[in-house]
Amino acid sequence: MKGAANDAMGNAKQGVGKAVGNDRLRAQGKAQEVKGESQKAMGRAKDAIKDATNL
């Protein structure tokens, strides 16, 4: 959940930053989006490990 929220919020920040011409906000949004994507990937990896050990 946390990863999806960071991903969505990052996308929103990028959009607002682009709309108002704020490069700093766009950069913050991109960083938050990347953080969310990595959190989602970590969650998928943990799920895969759980599935593999519960055979």
N, C-alpha and C positions, 0 to 999 in steps of 0.2 A: 504494500500500500504506500509506504513512504516513498519508494522509487517512482511510482506512478504520479504521486503528488508533486514531487520535485520536477519530474519531466514536464508535467502540464504547466506548472508555475513558470518554469524556465521558458517554455514556448510562449506563454503570455507576456513575460517580460521582454522577450525578443521582439514580439509584435508591437508592443507599446513603444519600445525604444526605436524601432524602425519608423513607426508612425510619427513620432515627435522629433526624430533626428537625433536621438541621444545614444551615441556610440557606447558610453559607459553602461547604460542600462541593457543594451543589446549584449554586451560582453558578459555582464552578470547573468543574464538569462541563459546564454549559451553554457556558461559554467554550471549553472543549476540544472540545466537539461542533461548535461554529461554526467553530473552526479546522480541524477535520477536513473539514467540508463545503466550506470554501473551498479546501483543498488538493485535494480531489477535483475541484472545478470547474476549478481551474487545470490539473490533469492532463488533463481532458477537452478543455479549450481547446487545450492543446499538441498533443494527439492530432489534433484537428481541423485544426490548422495543418499538421502533418506530412502528413496525408492529402491536404489541398488542394494542397500543394506537390509531392507525389509522383504527380501525375496523368500 
